[in-house]
Amino acid sequence: MKRSTFVAASLAAVLLPFASLAQSDWPNRPITFIVPYPPGGLNDAVARVFADRMTSELGRQVLVDNKAGAATTVASNFVAKAAPDGYTIYGGGTSLVINPTLTGNVQYDPHKSFDYVSLMSFTPFILQVNAEFPAKTMAELIAHVKANPGKFNIASSGIGATNHLAAELFKAQTGLKLTHVPYRGGAQAGQDLAAGNAQMMFSASLEAKPFLDSGKTRAIAISSLKRSPAFPNIPTVAESANLPDFEAVFWQGLVVPAGTPKQIIDRLQKVIAKIAAEPEMIERFKLQGVDLRSSTPEEFRAHLNKEEKRWVTLIKEQGIKPE
């Protein structure tokens, strides 16, 4: 055996027990949960509740760190470069597979830079309008916009965000001429909608509810294929606009840097599955239209691939470009 080979093999033999010990000792310090949006939005709200429960389950504090910017690319780039040691976790969503096509300016490969732990939540969008907007039904909205093409804005939480894609899908399938106005997060967009600076928006149900309850906005339809138990009186876009295949749902899942030890991924997946199955958690979010749901890493990847094919096709067909 060559000396260099012998030295390398000997070093590996010495370090292996320490690597195994480090994994078995995980976590022995706080964990950072990266959120790609500003505080106050849906992604942030779900992440904070999960982080709180994960702190209890893992025995170490899980701290939320909001890294907003560039339609989640700032956060995704950060996580892709983070050490794969289980101390950086990420609340990722559809933008992971959309941004490489939409912007072409990312520093990660969605299929190689990350390991996918578990899905966490699914949330439909409510198409809501400002209270002063005259339409009260989908038929009235479509008729009013068609009579005034290009005069109304539809807000979103950012270019490439799922509610932006929902808006583009809606425009494509109805033929409506609406001006898209992107914001840096759903909370800010919702506030401008309530103030009348935008006329309509597909808002995550969790974000829409306070505005609907206050009377500052009005619900027109919901983006899931079936009506939500939390909003049984709101018709679906599919039924109210006669678009049977229309569906756009915000989802969030736990992602870690590629190369994170399987032992850590497995433990994180079990913790997420336990939290997502807790009756108190299910009811807490169900009332706000959020469906908690866990998965295996393999199921997560399959879902990601399906979403990539669907939305990338829309982006290319509609010629959607970043600002």
Phi, psi and omega per residue, in radians:
M1 nan 2.334 3.100
K2 -1.109 2.615 -3.116
R3 -1.033 -0.734 -3.113
S4 -1.103 -0.701 3.125
T5 -1.161 -0.717 -3.135
F6 -1.107 -0.752 -3.125
V7 -1.116 -0.757 -3.134
A8 -1.098 -0.750 -3.137
A9 -1.153 -0.701 3.139
S10 -1.147 -0.715 3.140
L11 -1.121 -0.735 3.127
A12 -1.092 -0.697 -3.137
A13 -1.132 -0.590 3.135
V14 -1.298 -0.719 -3.038
L15 -1.405 -0.456 -3.073
L16 -0.968 -0.825 3.119
P17 -1.041 -0.608 -3.141
F18 -1.231 -0.661 3.090
A19 -1.098 -0.763 3.128
S20 -1.114 -0.688 3.125
L21 -1.109 -0.705 -3.137
A22 -1.095 -0.702 3.130
Q23 -1.175 -0.753 -3.101
S24 -1.224 -0.396 -3.134
D25 -1.529 -0.076 -3.097
W26 -1.264 2.394 -0.103
P27 -1.614 2.480 3.082
N28 -2.071 0.223 3.054
R29 -2.748 2.985 -3.111
P30 -1.022 2.632 3.119
I31 -1.925 2.423 3.121
T32 -1.760 2.160 3.124
F33 -1.779 1.857 -3.101
I34 -1.410 2.258 3.074
V35 -2.033 2.224 -3.029
P36 -1.465 0.183 -3.121
Y37 -2.257 2.871 3.091
P38 -1.172 2.862 3.071
P39 -1.070 2.600 3.035
G40 1.837 -0.303 -3.128
G41 -1.587 -3.112 -3.099
L42 -1.082 -0.885 -3.118
N43 -0.979 -0.759 3.136
D44 -1.136 -0.769 -3.102
A45 -1.100 -0.802 3.130
V46 -1.135 -0.779 -3.124
A47 -1.051 -0.715 -3.102
R48 -1.165 -0.664 3.104
V49 -1.191 -0.766 3.098
F50 -1.108 -0.716 -3.142
A51 -1.065 -0.703 3.126
D52 -1.107 -0.773 3.141
R53 -1.238 -0.622 3.114
M54 -1.141 -0.599 3.073
T55 -1.009 -0.751 3.131
S56 -1.194 -0.724 -3.070
E57 -1.262 -0.653 -3.056
L58 -1.633 -0.269 3.118
G59 1.356 0.165 3.067
R60 -2.350 2.592 -3.080
Q61 -1.195 2.340 3.051
V62 -1.885 1.959 -3.013
L63 -1.786 2.242 3.110
V64 -1.426 2.293 3.112
D65 -2.191 1.932 -3.126
N66 -1.437 2.001 3.104
K67 -2.072 1.331 -3.115
A68 -1.419 2.719 3.039
G69 2.411 2.538 3.082
A70 0.923 0.776 3.083
A71 0.937 0.791 3.097
T72 1.427 -0.085 -3.095
T73 -1.140 -0.588 3.111
V74 -1.009 -0.828 -3.134
A75 -1.190 -0.763 -3.116
S76 -1.098 -0.749 3.095
N77 -1.069 -0.729 -3.127
F78 -1.075 -0.824 -3.096
V79 -1.175 -0.663 -3.138
A80 -1.051 -0.532 -3.107
K81 -1.661 -0.109 -3.087
A82 -1.248 2.735 3.107
A83 -1.119 2.337 -3.131
P84 -1.438 1.061 -3.040
D85 -2.022 0.124 3.116
G86 1.504 0.033 -3.115
Y87 -1.778 -0.011 2.990
T88 -2.214 2.044 3.111
I89 -2.174 2.826 -2.919
Y90 -2.449 2.342 3.026
G91 -1.577 1.408 -3.047
G92 -1.531 2.829 3.138
G93 -2.563 -2.766 -3.045
T94 -0.964 -0.567 -3.066
S95 -1.052 -0.380 3.114
L96 -0.988 -0.697 -3.108
V97 -1.740 -0.189 3.139
I98 -1.493 -0.762 -3.002
N99 -1.062 -0.614 3.091
P100 -1.023 -0.588 3.103
T101 -1.480 -0.717 -3.057
L102 -1.196 -0.805 -3.068
T103 -1.843 -0.543 -3.093
G104 1.132 0.220 -3.055
N105 -2.261 1.014 3.118
V106 -2.067 2.749 -3.105
Q107 -1.896 0.598 3.137
Y108 -2.628 2.810 3.009
D109 -1.997 2.062 -3.054
P110 -1.044 -0.362 -3.113
H111 -1.705 -0.198 -3.092
K112 -2.136 -0.405 -3.020
S113 -1.551 -0.182 -3.052
F114 -2.341 2.718 2.895
D115 -1.926 2.433 -3.057
Y116 -1.832 2.114 -2.985
V117 -1.567 -1.054 -3.082
S118 -2.892 2.510 2.931
L119 -1.188 2.717 -3.085
M120 -2.197 -0.786 -3.052
S121 -2.666 2.663 3.061
F122 -2.266 2.302 -3.093
T123 -2.408 2.161 3.073
P124 -1.308 2.881 3.092
F125 -1.819 2.520 3.031
I126 -1.806 2.144 3.025
L127 -1.351 1.857 -3.122
Q128 -2.024 2.678 3.133
V129 -2.147 2.746 3.042
N130 -1.071 2.545 -3.062
A131 -1.019 -0.443 -3.125
E132 -1.479 -0.188 3.133
F133 -1.206 2.308 -2.975
P134 -1.192 -0.464 -3.060
A135 -1.271 2.388 3.102
K136 -2.024 -0.208 3.112
T137 -2.309 2.922 3.118
M138 -1.106 -0.706 3.136
A139 -1.072 -0.721 3.130
E140 -1.187 -0.674 3.126
L141 -1.097 -0.851 -3.122
I142 -1.063 -0.774 -3.128
A143 -1.125 -0.715 -3.096
H144 -1.195 -0.712 3.135
V145 -1.215 -0.696 3.121
K146 -1.126 -0.534 3.110
A147 -1.358 -0.278 -3.120
N148 -2.345 1.069 -3.051
P149 -1.067 2.325 3.080
G150 1.353 0.064 -3.083
K151 -1.632 -0.181 -3.041
F152 -2.099 2.600 3.138
N153 -1.757 2.547 2.971
I154 -2.139 2.059 -3.043
A155 -1.501 2.831 3.022
S156 -2.631 2.979 3.138
S157 -1.476 0.111 3.078
G158 2.539 2.667 3.113
I159 -1.083 2.233 -3.132
G160 1.584 -0.212 3.066
A161 -1.144 2.709 -3.068
T162 -1.069 -0.605 3.123
N163 -1.270 -0.408 2.988
H164 -1.190 -0.780 3.121
L165 -1.126 -0.617 3.070
A166 -1.059 -0.739 3.125
A167 -1.122 -0.745 3.139
E168 -1.168 -0.663 3.095
L169 -1.129 -0.724 3.120
F170 -1.104 -0.805 3.118
K171 -1.086 -0.743 -3.109
A172 -1.136 -0.701 -3.052
Q173 -1.451 -0.376 3.125
T174 -1.783 -0.324 -3.087
G175 1.336 0.253 -3.124
L176 -1.318 2.499 3.089
K177 -1.754 1.772 3.137
L178 -2.202 2.545 3.118
T179 -1.615 2.122 3.130
H180 -1.407 2.290 3.099
V181 -2.147 1.898 -3.130
P182 -1.480 2.565 3.079
Y183 -2.155 3.030 3.084
R184 -1.667 1.180 3.109
G185 2.056 2.649 -3.090
G186 -1.201 -0.570 -3.111
A187 -1.115 -0.811 3.141
Q188 -1.140 -0.726 3.128
A189 -1.102 -0.728 3.126
G190 -1.095 -0.668 3.126
Q191 -1.141 -0.695 3.115
D192 -1.221 -0.600 3.064
L193 -1.103 -0.814 3.136
A194 -1.098 -0.543 -3.126
A195 -1.438 -0.147 3.120
G196 1.602 0.115 3.122
N197 -1.385 -0.233 2.991
A198 -2.378 2.707 -3.057
Q199 -1.680 -0.497 -3.108
M200 -2.706 2.876 -3.094
M201 -2.954 2.474 2.929
F202 -1.479 1.859 -3.097
S203 -1.901 2.425 3.022
A204 -0.966 2.411 -3.028
S205 -0.954 -0.632 3.127
L206 -1.098 -0.618 -3.131
E207 -1.441 -0.528 -3.085
A208 -1.310 -0.589 -2.982
K209 -0.939 -0.822 -3.131
P210 -1.058 -0.670 3.139
F211 -1.234 -0.672 3.110
L212 -1.148 -0.759 -3.132
D213 -1.116 -0.563 -3.118
S214 -1.402 -0.226 -3.111
G215 1.451 0.102 -3.131
K216 -1.384 -0.356 3.062
T217 -2.327 2.953 -3.126
R218 -2.359 2.359 -3.123
A219 -1.406 2.378 3.083
I220 -1.867 -0.797 -3.103
A221 -2.840 2.928 3.124
I222 -2.110 2.578 -2.929
S223 -1.547 -0.030 3.097
S224 -1.377 2.819 3.138
L225 -1.204 -0.560 3.112
K226 -2.036 2.708 3.114
R227 -1.079 2.567 -3.135
S228 -1.461 2.357 3.072
P229 -1.021 -0.467 -3.140
A230 -1.355 -0.387 -3.119
F231 -2.373 1.100 -3.019
P232 -1.106 -0.365 -3.104
N233 -1.585 -0.051 3.116
I234 -1.652 2.070 3.138
P235 -1.234 2.770 3.082
T236 -1.375 2.755 3.023
V237 -1.066 -0.689 -3.106
A238 -0.975 -0.778 -3.103
E239 -1.440 -0.709 -3.029
S240 -1.355 -0.461 3.129
A241 -1.865 0.082 -3.114
N242 0.989 0.828 3.095
L243 -2.137 1.406 -2.965
P244 -1.009 -0.422 -3.106
D245 -1.738 0.066 -3.068
F246 -1.245 2.147 3.063
E247 -2.705 2.317 3.080
A248 -2.601 1.958 -3.052
V249 -2.221 2.298 3.070
F250 -1.364 2.262 3.076
W251 -2.237 2.735 -3.125
Q252 -2.402 2.421 3.124
G253 -2.467 2.816 -3.124
L254 -1.560 2.177 -3.061
V255 -2.178 2.562 3.093
V256 -2.338 2.823 3.102
P257 -1.063 2.517 3.123
A258 -1.020 2.442 -3.139
G259 1.675 -0.033 3.067
T260 -1.068 2.304 -3.082
P261 -0.948 2.413 -3.119
K262 -0.980 -0.619 -3.138
Q263 -1.045 -0.692 3.131
I264 -1.270 -0.753 3.113
I265 -1.034 -0.776 -3.130
D266 -1.083 -0.702 -3.138
R267 -1.190 -0.730 3.104
L268 -1.081 -0.718 -3.135
Q269 -1.101 -0.724 3.126
K270 -1.146 -0.669 3.116
V271 -1.145 -0.777 3.115
I272 -1.084 -0.765 -3.139
A273 -1.069 -0.694 3.134
K274 -1.152 -0.800 -3.108
I275 -1.134 -0.780 -3.090
A276 -1.164 -0.339 -3.119
A277 -1.680 -0.063 -3.114
E278 -1.215 2.162 -3.109
P279 -0.920 -0.708 -3.135
E280 -1.107 -0.721 3.120
M281 -1.166 -0.758 -3.122
I282 -1.047 -0.836 -3.120
E283 -1.186 -0.665 -3.130
R284 -1.015 -0.765 -3.103
F285 -1.538 -0.492 3.138
K286 -1.027 -0.661 -3.141
L287 -1.108 -0.343 -3.135
Q288 -1.879 0.159 3.073
G289 1.483 0.215 -3.131
V290 -1.754 2.208 3.137
D291 -1.757 1.895 3.090
L292 -1.335 2.375 -3.091
R293 -2.735 2.270 3.096
S294 -1.804 3.013 3.137
S295 -2.741 3.003 2.970
T296 -1.455 2.846 3.061
P297 -1.010 -0.633 -3.127
E298 -1.174 -0.718 3.103
E299 -1.138 -0.644 3.107
F300 -1.077 -0.837 -3.134
R301 -1.087 -0.691 3.125
A302 -1.095 -0.732 3.111
H303 -1.123 -0.740 -3.135
L304 -1.070 -0.760 -3.141
N305 -1.107 -0.688 3.119
K306 -1.120 -0.783 3.130
E307 -1.131 -0.680 3.132
E308 -1.053 -0.849 -3.123
K309 -1.062 -0.749 -3.074
R310 -1.150 -0.906 -3.021
W311 -1.405 -0.572 3.092
V312 -1.123 -0.627 3.070
T313 -1.061 -0.773 3.124
L314 -1.097 -0.771 -3.126
I315 -1.018 -0.773 -3.121
K316 -1.233 -0.739 -3.112
E317 -1.150 -0.647 -3.091
Q318 -1.628 -0.058 3.125
G319 1.084 0.659 -3.109
I320 -1.241 2.264 -3.089
K321 -2.191 2.641 3.054
P322 -1.266 2.852 3.126
E323 -1.191 nan nan
